[in-house]
Amino acid sequence: MAAFHVTDNGSVHSDVWERHPAGDEVLCLLSGAITVHLRGQVAEEAVTGALRAGTCWVVPAGHWHRLTVEEPGDLVVITPRANTTHQTVS
């Protein structure tokens, strides 16, 4: 579990796809606005969703995802980090 203030795309590593095979990741945005990007199995971006203050999003275990900051705010993240993998956005 982590809580941090997100100010820009650098604070959420928007240039990197990430996945957590050990379990779901819960994103709870306390303030601000972010976009959650989920990637499909053949590398295309499949789903994009808006996360606004007071809402949560569950990224299913093993799904590639990344975030972009629309408005600075405070984010709480709960995830098992074991075996997390990353790929640079191309």
Buried (B, 14 or more C-beta within 10 A) or exposed (E): EEEEEBEEBEBBBBEEBBBBEEBBBBBBBEBBBBBBBBBEEEEEEEEEEEBEEEBEBEBEBEBBBBBBBBEBBBBBBBBEEEEEEEEEEE
